[in-house]
Amino acid sequence: MKRSPAEAAGRSPEAALGWRLGIGALLLVAAAWMFGAIAEDVVTGDRLTVLDAGLADWLHRHATPALTRAMLVWTDLHSTIAIGAYTAVVALALAIERRWRALVLVAVAAGGGLALNVLMKLAFHRARPVFDQPLLTLATYSFPSGHVAGSTIFYGLGVLWVFARTRRPLWRALAIVAALLLIATVAFSRMYLGVHYLSDVGAAFAEGVAWLMICDVALVAFWRDAPRRS
């Protein structure tokens, strides 16, 4: 009888599922703790907010026209509207291939994550950085960054896609590194343009990871129990 990839690698499907749920739960706890710690410092005006102001001022003073143009393009490519458009294309491709479970994960993770970010902004209503000569001006709230949260969820879904298709450590490591680099550049663009603090982008990353893990763990557990319920 032909063995499944998990069995061929020396791990039963049940064990592989257990590892996925366990790692997802650990990432969820770590990301939620990180978000809570940052949010507490922001609300209480702790030391992190001093670092926020100093870094924002330093970046603004060292801005150059060429780098500003590049950062404006990069940040526009990762706006919440852009992330929503990319997600819609992926969802359409999954629908054409009739991969309904993947489609549900993408829709819930991306759509729900962007909606959650809006609620977080309204809950914390933190003002954006203010400069005499701003590079970019926005009227919405600052904490947490929607660009970074959306990018974290979108590229995080890409990492999950790679993990689902290969067990090779090299490819998995490359996927994680590539996603982190892309997210980091989005975060830098938001800080460089003066529309977010360091704590805004850090909390958004934690928020994105936590929400993605909630969606993945919950849906995997739901589908695992579906045959028993039916």
C-alpha positions as CSV (number, residue, x, y, z in Angstrom):
1,M,0.0,0.0,0.0
2,K,1.3,3.4,-0.9
3,R,2.3,5.5,2.1
4,S,1.4,9.2,2.6
5,P,4.2,11.8,2.6
6,A,3.9,12.1,6.4
7,E,4.2,8.4,6.8
8,A,7.1,8.1,4.4
9,A,9.0,10.7,6.4
10,G,8.5,8.6,9.5
11,R,5.7,10.6,11.0
12,S,2.0,9.6,11.0
13,P,-0.6,12.0,9.8
14,E,-1.9,12.3,13.4
15,A,1.6,13.2,14.7
16,A,2.1,15.7,12.0
17,L,-1.2,17.3,12.8
18,G,-0.3,17.4,16.5
19,W,3.0,19.1,15.7
20,R,1.2,21.7,13.6
21,L,-1.4,22.5,16.2
22,G,1.3,22.6,19.0
23,I,3.6,24.9,17.1
24,G,0.7,27.1,16.1
25,A,-0.4,27.3,19.7
26,L,3.1,28.3,20.9
27,L,3.4,31.0,18.2
28,L,-0.1,32.3,19.1
29,V,0.9,32.6,22.8
30,A,4.2,34.2,22.0
31,A,2.7,36.7,19.6
32,A,-0.2,37.6,21.9
33,W,2.3,38.2,24.8
34,M,4.4,40.4,22.5
35,F,1.4,42.5,21.5
36,G,0.2,42.8,25.1
37,A,3.7,43.9,26.3
38,I,4.0,46.6,23.6
39,A,0.4,47.8,24.0
40,E,1.0,48.2,27.8
41,D,4.0,50.3,27.2
42,V,2.1,52.5,24.7
43,V,-0.8,53.0,27.0
44,T,1.3,53.8,30.0
45,G,3.9,55.9,28.2
46,D,6.7,53.6,29.3
47,R,10.3,53.5,28.0
48,L,9.3,52.1,24.6
49,T,7.5,55.3,23.7
50,V,10.8,57.3,24.4
51,L,12.6,55.0,21.9
52,D,9.6,55.6,19.5
53,A,10.1,59.3,19.5
54,G,13.8,59.2,19.2
55,L,13.9,56.8,16.3
56,A,11.1,58.7,14.5
57,D,13.1,61.9,14.8
58,W,16.3,60.3,13.7
59,L,14.7,58.7,10.6
60,H,13.1,62.0,9.6
61,R,16.3,64.0,9.9
62,H,18.2,61.5,7.7
63,A,15.5,61.2,4.9
64,T,16.7,61.6,1.3
65,P,14.6,62.3,-1.8
66,A,15.6,59.1,-3.6
67,L,14.9,56.9,-0.6
68,T,11.6,58.7,0.0
69,R,10.4,58.0,-3.5
70,A,11.4,54.3,-3.1
71,M,9.6,54.0,0.3
72,L,6.5,55.7,-1.1
73,V,6.3,53.1,-3.9
74,W,7.0,50.2,-1.5
75,T,4.5,51.3,1.1
76,D,1.8,51.7,-1.6
77,L,2.4,48.2,-2.8
78,H,1.6,47.0,0.7
79,S,-1.4,49.2,1.6
80,T,-4.5,47.4,3.0
81,I,-6.1,47.9,-0.4
82,A,-3.2,46.3,-2.2
83,I,-3.1,43.4,0.2
84,G,-6.8,43.0,-0.2
85,A,-6.4,42.9,-4.0
86,Y,-3.6,40.3,-3.8
87,T,-5.7,38.2,-1.5
88,A,-8.6,38.4,-3.9
89,V,-6.4,37.1,-6.7
90,V,-5.2,34.2,-4.6
91,A,-8.7,33.4,-3.5
92,L,-9.9,33.3,-7.1
93,A,-7.1,30.9,-8.1
94,L,-8.0,28.7,-5.1
95,A,-11.7,28.7,-6.1
96,I,-10.9,27.8,-9.7
97,E,-8.8,24.8,-8.4
98,R,-11.7,24.0,-6.0
99,R,-9.4,24.1,-3.0
100,W,-12.1,25.1,-0.6
101,R,-10.2,24.7,2.7
102,A,-7.3,26.8,1.6
103,L,-9.8,29.4,0.3
104,V,-11.5,29.6,3.6
105,L,-8.2,30.0,5.5
106,V,-7.1,32.8,3.1
107,A,-10.4,34.6,3.3
108,V,-10.8,34.4,7.1
109,A,-7.2,35.2,7.8
110,A,-6.8,38.2,5.5
111,G,-10.3,39.6,5.7
112,G,-10.6,39.1,9.4
113,G,-7.1,40.3,10.1
114,L,-7.7,43.6,8.3
115,A,-11.0,44.1,10.1
116,L,-9.3,43.4,13.5
117,N,-6.7,46.0,12.8
118,V,-9.3,48.6,12.2
119,L,-10.9,47.7,15.6
120,M,-7.5,47.9,17.3
121,K,-6.9,51.4,15.9
122,L,-10.2,52.6,17.2
123,A,-9.6,51.0,20.6
124,F,-6.2,52.6,21.1
125,H,-6.8,55.8,19.1
126,R,-3.0,56.7,19.1
127,A,-2.0,59.8,17.2
128,R,0.6,59.4,14.4
129,P,4.0,61.1,14.6
130,V,4.0,64.8,14.0
131,F,6.7,66.7,12.1
132,D,7.1,70.3,10.9
133,Q,7.7,69.1,7.4
134,P,6.1,65.6,7.1
135,L,7.0,63.3,4.2
136,L,3.5,61.8,4.4
137,T,0.3,62.8,6.2
138,L,-2.5,60.6,7.3
139,A,-5.6,61.3,9.3
140,T,-6.2,57.8,10.7
141,Y,-4.9,56.4,14.0
142,S,-1.4,55.0,14.3
143,F,-1.5,51.9,16.5
144,P,-1.1,49.2,15.2
145,S,0.1,49.5,11.6
146,G,-2.4,48.2,9.0
147,H,0.3,47.9,6.4
148,V,2.4,45.7,8.6
149,A,-0.4,43.6,9.9
150,G,-1.8,42.9,6.4
151,S,1.7,42.1,5.1
152,T,2.4,39.8,8.0
153,I,-0.8,37.8,7.4
154,F,-0.3,37.7,3.6
155,Y,3.3,36.6,3.6
156,G,2.6,34.3,6.6
157,L,0.0,32.5,4.4
158,G,2.8,32.1,1.9
159,V,5.0,30.5,4.5
160,L,2.2,28.1,5.4
161,W,1.8,27.3,1.7
162,V,5.5,26.3,1.5
163,F,5.3,24.3,4.7
164,A,2.3,22.3,3.3
165,R,4.2,21.4,0.1
166,T,7.7,20.5,1.3
167,R,9.4,19.1,4.3
168,R,12.8,20.2,3.2
169,P,14.4,22.4,5.9
170,L,16.2,24.6,3.4
171,W,13.0,25.6,1.5
172,R,11.1,26.2,4.8
173,A,13.9,28.3,6.2
174,L,14.1,30.3,3.0
175,A,10.4,30.9,3.1
176,I,10.5,32.2,6.7
177,V,13.6,34.4,6.0
178,A,12.0,35.9,2.8
179,A,8.7,36.6,4.6
180,L,10.5,38.3,7.5
181,L,12.6,40.4,5.2
182,L,9.6,41.6,3.2
183,I,7.6,42.4,6.4
184,A,10.7,44.2,7.8
185,T,11.0,46.4,4.7
186,V,7.3,47.3,4.9
187,A,7.7,48.2,8.6
188,F,10.8,50.3,7.8
189,S,8.9,52.2,5.0
190,R,6.1,53.1,7.5
191,M,8.6,54.4,10.1
192,Y,10.8,56.2,7.5
193,L,7.8,58.0,6.1
194,G,6.9,59.2,9.6
195,V,3.4,57.7,9.8
196,H,4.2,55.0,12.4
197,Y,6.3,54.5,15.5
198,L,8.5,51.4,16.1
199,S,5.9,50.1,18.6
200,D,3.2,50.5,16.0
201,V,4.9,48.2,13.5
202,G,6.1,45.7,16.2
203,A,2.6,45.4,17.6
204,A,1.2,45.0,14.1
205,F,3.6,42.1,13.4
206,A,2.6,40.4,16.6
207,E,-1.1,41.0,15.9
208,G,-0.7,39.5,12.4
209,V,1.1,36.4,13.6
210,A,-1.4,35.9,16.4
211,W,-4.4,36.2,14.2
212,L,-3.0,33.9,11.5
213,M,-2.2,31.3,14.1
214,I,-5.8,31.6,15.5
215,C,-7.2,31.0,12.1
216,D,-4.9,28.2,11.2
217,V,-5.2,26.3,14.5
218,A,-9.0,26.8,14.7
219,L,-9.7,25.7,11.1
220,V,-7.3,22.7,11.3
221,A,-9.0,21.5,14.5
222,F,-12.4,22.1,13.0
223,W,-11.7,20.1,9.9
224,R,-10.0,17.3,11.9
225,D,-13.2,16.8,13.9
226,A,-15.6,17.3,10.9
227,P,-15.8,13.5,10.0
228,R,-16.7,12.7,13.6
229,R,-19.4,15.3,13.8
230,S,-21.0,14.2,10.5
